[in-house]
Amino acid sequence: MPRVRRGGAFNIPNMLTYGRVVAVPLVAACLFAQVIYEGGLWLRWVALAIFAIAAITDYFDGYLARALSQQSAIGRMLDPIADKLLVGVVLLMLAADGTILGWSLWAAVIILSREILVSGLREFLAELRVSVPVTQLAKWKTTVQLVAVGFLIAGPAGDQVLPFVTQFGIGLLWIAALLTLYTGFDYFRAGVGHLIDEDER
């Protein structure tokens, strides 16, 4: 079994994670400039390209960390934070520019609320030294979220190339929201026993 390296803040997997964090303000800036400063729709494509590259690194940083035996504490801490920042900030920008509006805002609210609640649950359980593993369905949820947000970033620019790009993204966002509810309940059910045991001590 390969030895797990405990250090390595600047190893390859962590650099990919750092890149994902840096991508967050870049994507937000493109969307902001496109709407607030009435920039061209080409900014949507730039935002989509940055987002897509960042989303791909979500797979490769974990894969390389295991393959190269370069897992680190900072990587385990920052990886889920980077994912939530990427999705959360972009959802807020898409709501602000009107790409997500009306009833579809509730899908974004569900996704953001779940991420905050699960993060809080994980933090509490970590204090009890209880690990809640990521399920396969939760991984699919993340994938659907990223694909949905990608379509919505393209938004009006994508609609000029293919009809209903925005509507397809909204549909995927609702699917992601439903998966988010289910996996969130799954995590809560897994952790509630530990919460009850802690209160009874």
Beta strands, then each sheet from edge to edge (+ up, - down):
end
